[in-house]
Amino acid sequence: MAEQHFPQAVWDLLEPRVAVSQEAQDKGDDILQRASAQLQHHFGYRVYALPRLFKTRDALDVKAHRIQRENPQYSPKQVVEEIRDLAAGRITVLGIRDIRYAHRLFCGDISSFGNCALQGPEADNVDNPREGGFRGLTQHISVMLGDGQSFPFEIQFMSYFQNAWDQAQHPLYELRRRGSYPDQVAQLDGEFEALSLSLHQLDLTIDGLRLRLGGLLSSG
């Protein structure tokens, strides 16, 4: 396929999926709300369920271009299949320990959330962040749509600190994905990566303090 026709071929396949992604987002949001309520009851503190903002065509074009650049052998169909976060959301908890605990509880209770199923193993970037400093645990599920078809939904399990870091760093992430940003902006990469590590260490400190406090309360 001629290179100039490749982006349009990708979008021709992607556009119908974008059109139905809102239904998947609504169903996924309902799952997130029910999961966060269960986790909140279990942990005894506020657990937040955060829906993904709608992706613009520009953002999708950039992502498709990156996938094709990293996988030049891919057909347009394969590129589209790699875009699995048209519908997505996030669950935020307190500290590192509860990220993995929340994920295990969610996977164990998946059948209670309705017509959905786990899709593949989790991607754990809690201790070993992605390039740029992103930390979190990502799990893909499939949700059943009204027409009987399944649609992918991405859930990220993160700490409060990790979520705050991601919100602050996201504009820089978008610039990096486009491959063009000024040197003075690029210099912030190292500072954000250092901040990611500092917040990770604070999360571990919180975990340690909570364990010590729990031990004192149980022994008293």
C-alpha positions, 0 to 999 in steps of 0.5 A, spaced: 500 500 500 502 506 498 505 510 504 500 516 503 494 512 503 496 508 509 493 513 514 487 514 511 486 506 510 487 506 518 482 511 519 477 508 515 478 502 519 478 506 526 472 510 525 467 505 526 470 503 532 471 510 535 463 511 533 461 505 538 467 506 543 462 511 547 457 505 549 464 501 551 466 507 555 459 507 558 459 500 560 466 500 562 465 506 567 459 502 570 464 497 572 469 502 574 464 505 579 462 498 582 469 495 583 471 502 586 465 501 591 467 494 593 474 496 594 472 502 598 468 497 602 474 493 603 480 498 604 476 502 608 478 509 605 476 513 598 477 509 592 476 513 586 474 511 579 476 516 573 474 515 566 478 516 560 477 523 556 475 522 549 481 521 544 481 526 539 482 524 532 489 528 532 491 524 538 489 517 535 493 519 528 499 520 532 498 513 536 497 510 529 503 513 526 507 511 532 505 504 532 506 503 524 513 507 525 515 501 531 512 496 527 513 497 519 511 490 517 504 492 520 498 492 516 492 498 517 488 492 520 494 490 525 495 497 527 488 498 529 488 492 533 494 495 537 489 501 539 486 498 545 484 504 549 479 507 545 475 506 552 479 506 558 479 508 565 483 508 572 482 506 579 486 510 584 488 507 591 493 509 597 500 506 596 503 501 592 501 495 596 494 496 595 495 497 587 496 490 586 491 488 592 486 492 588 488 488 582 487 481 584 481 483 588 478 486 581 480 480 577 477 475 582 471 478 582 470 480 574 464 475 574 460 479 578 461 486 574 456 483 568 458 482 561 466 482 561 472 478 561 479 479 562 484 480 556 491 477 557 495 478 563 497 485 566 502 490 565 506 492 571 510 498 571 509 500 578 516 498 580 519 499 573 516 505 570 515 506 562 520 511 558 518 518 561 516 515 568 509 513 568 508 508 573 502 503 574 498 497 573 494 496 566 489 490 565 485 490 559 478 487 559 473 486 554 466 489 555 459 486 551 456 491 547 448 491 546 449 488 539 453 482 542 460 484 540 465 485 545 470 491 545 476 492 549 477 496 555 483 498 559 483 499 566 489 502 570 490 501 577 495 507 580 496 510 587 494 517 588 501 520 587 502 516 581 495 519 578 497 526 580 504 525 577 501 523 570 496 529 570 501 533 571 506 530 566 501 528 560 502 534 556 509 533 556 508 526 554 503 528 548 509 532 545 514 527 546 509 522 542 509 527 536 516 527 536 517 535 536 518 539 542 523 545 544 529 543 548 527 547 554 521 543 554 525 536 553 529 538 559 523 537 563 523 529 562 529 528 567 525 532 572 519 528 571 522 522 571 526 524 578 519 526 581 516 519 579 521 516 583 521 520 589 513 519 589 514 512 588 519 512 594 513 516 598 508 511 596 513 506 599 513 510 606 506 510 606 505 503 606 510 502 611 507 507 616 500 504 615 503 497 616 506 499 623 500 503 625 496 497 623 500 493 627 500 497 633 492 498 633 492 490 633 496 489 638 493 494 643 
